[in-house]
Each structure stands twice: as structure tokens, then as C-alpha cells.
Amino acid sequence: MPHMHHVIRSWLLPLVPAMALGCAATSSGPGRPVHPGSEAPQDVILTGRPYRLRHQGGLLDDTAGRGPGGRMRGRVCGSQVDLQVSHQGGTSLLEGRVAQLETEIWVGRAGPARLFSGSLGETDFALRLDQNGLRGQMGGGTVELHATAGALVGTSAGVGLALGGLAALWQMSAVQQGALVPLMLACAEAHAQHGQAFAEARFGGPAAEQPPGVTLALLDVAAADEL
């Protein structure tokens, strides 16, 4: 049986012809706005709870065209992130390692919605983000988060979850959202599996860590225990 992320990719690719270009402005360091249509590669620092990522060589219109899209490195959920970005005409691919787990994230658009699919180690996902919220699958569970009061609120794989900073999320480029959204959901699941609350999670704001002892690598430990 083929690995699930190949199935997810097949689900994503038929949507490519309908994908539009462009996204809201974000920032490249303090006080340096990046405007849609900018041609110059940017060096962007993304911070929130629990993450700090640096996206080097990225473009704001990052689902346009083809070719390299920079590199994304830093920490999310106490785990090291190192992802290379490439653009493939309507979709973008982030691939590398997160918490030493092989990671593949496909990013696309269907009208105003963002589509994220791929795998983090043995955890597969297929997600759709739009102005109404975030929905889809994460591992073997359903994601159902509604946009309300500036946050995404609901459940992910049976875990009650609130992700603040929705406005900051929409200011990011598509690949930056694609890196953070699945990893934030995976972090919440890892915390739940080890009896810890995933409290005060948010996009944007100062970088902060969650309680120590839980990392994204624990997701594959839990998967191995189920075999």
C-alpha cells in the first residue's frame, strides 16, 4: 500500500489550475514591510509560541513560478527545523528534517484558501486554511478549528485547541504558513499524548517555548508504540 502522503499529494495536485497568486504583506525584520510583487529574496524572522524560524531567500508571492524558495531553519515545539523550499508552478514544497524526522510539506492554493499536505515522520496530514478556519486530517484524527475572536478554536485529533494570533498568521506567506500550521498541530498532539496542556499557543508575538520535555520527535515514538 502506498504511503499516505503520496495519496494526499494526488488529492492536492488537481487543484493546481485553480490556484491564485499573491498574499498579504509580512515583515522582514523590524519595521521592514514586504509588499506583494516584491522580486527581492527576503530574510524573515517568524516568532510566536512555541517557535522561532528564520526564512532566508523567500519570496512573498511564493506559489508563483518555479525554482528555489530559500531555506527555513529554527525551532518549533522545542525541536530543530531545517527545511529547503522549492516552487513548482502553483505549488511549493518544503522538505528536510524536523526533530530529525523526514518531513515533506506541499503548499498550494484553491481560490483564497491555502492547502497544506504531506508528512512529518510517520504522521500524515491534509489541511485547508481559509477565512472560516482550519479543517482536514492530522495523523488518524480530524482537525476542525473555527476562526473566532482572532483565533483558531476547536479540536485537532481529539485535542481541544486554541491557536491565537490569526491576523499574524494571515500576514505570512503561504510557505511560512505551511511550515507552521502542521507543526503547531503536531505539537498540540504531542503534548496531549504526554499529559501536558498546549496552553497559550499563538502565531506572532515574542518567541516563547512551551513547557519543556515535549518535542515533535515524540510523535514517532507514540506511533511505534501502536505497532
C-alpha positions as CSV (number, residue, x, y, z in Angstrom):
1,M,0.0,0.0,0.0
2,P,1.5,3.4,-0.9
3,H,2.4,5.8,1.9
4,M,-0.5,8.1,2.7
5,H,1.4,11.3,1.8
6,H,1.5,10.2,-1.9
7,V,-2.2,9.8,-1.8
8,I,-2.5,13.3,-0.2
9,R,-0.3,14.8,-2.9
10,S,-2.5,13.3,-5.6
11,W,-5.5,14.9,-3.9
12,L,-3.8,18.3,-3.9
13,L,-2.4,18.4,-7.5
14,P,-5.8,18.5,-9.3
15,L,-6.5,21.8,-7.6
16,V,-3.4,23.5,-9.1
17,P,-5.0,25.1,-12.2
18,A,-7.4,27.0,-9.9
19,M,-4.7,28.3,-7.6
20,A,-4.3,32.1,-7.5
21,L,-1.2,34.1,-6.7
22,G,-0.2,36.7,-4.0
23,C,-0.8,37.1,-0.3
24,A,-0.9,39.7,2.5
25,A,2.2,41.7,3.5
26,T,4.5,40.3,6.2
27,S,7.7,41.6,7.7
28,S,11.4,41.2,7.1
29,G,13.0,42.3,10.3
30,P,11.6,45.1,12.5
31,G,10.0,47.9,10.5
32,R,10.7,46.5,7.1
33,P,7.5,45.7,5.2
34,V,7.4,43.3,2.3
35,H,4.9,44.2,-0.4
36,P,3.1,41.8,-2.8
37,G,5.0,41.6,-6.0
38,S,8.4,42.2,-4.4
39,E,11.1,40.5,-6.5
40,A,14.0,40.5,-4.0
41,P,14.5,37.5,-1.8
42,Q,13.7,38.3,1.9
43,D,15.2,37.3,5.2
44,V,12.2,37.0,7.6
45,I,12.2,36.1,11.3
46,L,9.0,34.4,12.4
47,T,8.3,34.3,16.1
48,G,5.4,33.1,18.3
49,R,4.6,30.5,20.9
50,P,6.3,28.0,20.7
51,Y,8.6,28.8,17.7
52,R,11.3,31.0,16.2
53,L,12.0,30.4,12.5
54,R,14.2,32.2,10.0
55,H,13.2,32.1,6.4
56,Q,16.2,33.1,4.2
57,G,15.8,33.7,0.5
58,G,12.0,33.5,0.4
59,L,9.5,35.5,-1.7
60,L,6.2,36.8,-0.7
61,D,4.5,35.5,-3.9
62,D,5.8,32.1,-3.1
63,T,3.5,29.9,-5.0
64,A,4.4,31.7,-8.3
65,G,6.8,30.4,-10.8
66,R,9.4,27.7,-10.3
67,G,12.8,27.3,-8.7
68,P,14.4,27.6,-5.2
69,G,12.5,29.4,-2.5
70,G,15.1,29.6,0.2
71,R,15.7,27.8,3.5
72,M,13.7,27.7,6.7
73,R,15.6,27.0,10.0
74,G,14.9,27.4,13.7
75,R,12.9,25.7,16.4
76,V,9.2,24.8,16.7
77,C,7.9,23.0,19.8
78,G,11.4,22.5,21.2
79,S,12.5,20.7,18.0
80,Q,15.1,21.7,15.4
81,V,13.6,22.6,11.9
82,D,15.7,22.6,8.7
83,L,13.6,22.8,5.5
84,Q,14.5,23.6,1.9
85,V,11.8,25.4,-0.1
86,S,11.2,25.0,-3.8
87,H,8.4,26.3,-6.1
88,Q,6.9,24.1,-8.8
89,G,4.5,26.4,-10.6
90,G,1.3,26.7,-8.4
91,T,2.6,24.6,-5.6
92,S,5.6,24.8,-3.2
93,L,7.5,22.0,-1.5
94,L,9.2,22.2,1.9
95,E,11.4,19.2,2.6
96,G,14.1,18.3,5.0
97,R,14.0,17.3,8.7
98,V,12.1,18.4,11.7
99,A,13.2,16.9,15.1
100,Q,15.3,14.5,12.9
101,L,12.1,13.3,11.3
102,E,12.0,13.3,7.5
103,T,9.5,15.9,6.6
104,E,7.6,16.8,3.4
105,I,5.1,19.7,3.2
106,W,3.2,20.6,0.0
107,V,1.7,24.0,-0.2
108,G,-0.9,25.2,-2.7
109,R,-3.9,27.5,-3.1
110,A,-7.5,27.0,-4.1
111,G,-9.0,30.4,-4.6
112,P,-8.4,32.3,-1.3
113,A,-7.8,29.0,0.7
114,R,-4.4,27.6,1.5
115,L,-3.8,23.8,1.2
116,F,-1.1,22.0,3.2
117,S,-0.4,18.3,2.9
118,G,2.5,15.9,3.4
119,S,4.1,14.0,6.3
120,L,6.1,14.6,9.5
121,G,7.9,11.3,10.1
122,E,5.0,8.8,10.3
123,T,2.4,11.4,10.8
124,D,0.5,12.4,7.6
125,F,-1.7,15.4,7.2
126,A,-4.0,17.2,4.7
127,L,-5.3,20.6,5.8
128,R,-7.3,23.5,4.3
129,L,-7.0,27.0,5.8
130,D,-9.4,29.7,4.9
131,Q,-11.2,32.7,6.5
132,N,-13.6,30.4,8.2
133,G,-11.0,28.2,9.9
134,L,-8.7,25.2,9.5
135,R,-10.1,21.8,8.6
136,G,-8.7,18.4,7.5
137,Q,-6.8,15.4,8.8
138,M,-3.8,15.1,11.0
139,G,-2.4,11.6,11.6
140,G,-5.5,9.5,12.1
141,G,-7.6,12.3,13.5
142,T,-9.8,15.1,12.3
143,V,-9.0,18.8,12.5
144,E,-11.9,21.1,13.0
145,L,-10.8,24.6,14.1
146,H,-13.1,27.6,13.6
147,A,-11.9,31.2,13.2
148,T,-13.4,33.2,16.1
149,A,-12.2,36.3,18.0
150,G,-8.9,36.4,16.3
151,A,-8.0,32.7,17.0
152,L,-8.5,29.2,15.6
153,V,-10.6,27.3,18.2
154,G,-11.9,23.7,18.2
155,T,-10.3,20.2,18.1
156,S,-7.4,18.6,16.4
157,A,-7.1,14.8,16.6
158,G,-9.4,14.8,19.6
159,V,-7.4,17.5,21.4
160,G,-9.2,20.7,22.4
161,L,-7.1,23.6,20.9
162,A,-7.0,27.4,20.6
163,L,-4.3,29.0,18.4
164,G,-4.2,32.8,18.9
165,G,-2.7,35.4,16.5
166,L,-4.9,34.6,13.5
167,A,-4.2,38.0,12.0
168,A,-0.4,37.4,12.2
169,L,-0.9,34.0,10.5
170,W,-2.6,35.6,7.6
171,Q,0.3,38.1,7.2
172,M,2.7,35.3,6.5
173,S,3.5,33.9,3.1
174,A,1.9,30.6,2.0
175,V,5.1,28.5,2.6
176,Q,5.6,30.2,6.0
177,Q,2.0,29.2,6.9
178,G,2.7,25.7,5.5
179,A,5.7,25.3,7.8
180,L,4.0,26.5,11.0
181,V,0.4,25.2,10.8
182,P,1.1,21.4,10.6
183,L,3.9,21.7,13.2
184,M,1.7,23.6,15.7
185,L,-1.0,20.9,15.4
186,A,1.6,18.2,15.8
187,C,2.9,20.0,18.9
188,A,-0.5,20.0,20.4
189,E,-0.9,16.3,19.8
190,A,2.5,15.5,21.2
191,H,1.6,17.5,24.4
192,A,-1.7,15.7,24.7
193,Q,-0.1,12.2,24.3
194,H,2.2,13.1,27.2
195,G,-0.4,14.6,29.5
196,Q,0.6,18.2,29.1
197,A,-1.6,21.2,28.2
198,F,-0.7,23.1,25.0
199,A,-1.6,26.5,26.6
200,E,-1.4,30.0,25.2
201,A,-0.2,28.9,21.7
202,R,-0.2,31.7,19.2
203,F,1.1,32.9,15.9
204,G,3.2,36.1,16.1
205,G,4.4,38.0,19.2
206,P,7.7,37.2,21.1
207,A,9.2,33.8,20.7
208,A,8.4,31.5,23.7
209,E,8.8,27.8,24.5
210,Q,6.1,25.5,25.7
211,P,6.8,23.5,28.9
212,P,10.0,21.5,28.5
213,G,10.1,17.8,27.9
214,V,7.8,17.5,24.9
215,T,9.1,17.7,21.3
216,L,7.8,16.7,17.9
217,A,10.1,13.6,17.9
218,L,7.8,12.1,20.5
219,L,5.1,11.7,17.8
220,D,7.1,8.9,16.1
221,V,7.7,7.3,19.5
222,A,3.9,7.1,20.0
223,A,3.4,5.8,16.5
224,A,5.9,3.0,17.1
225,D,4.2,2.0,20.4
226,E,1.0,1.4,18.4
227,L,2.5,-1.1,16.1
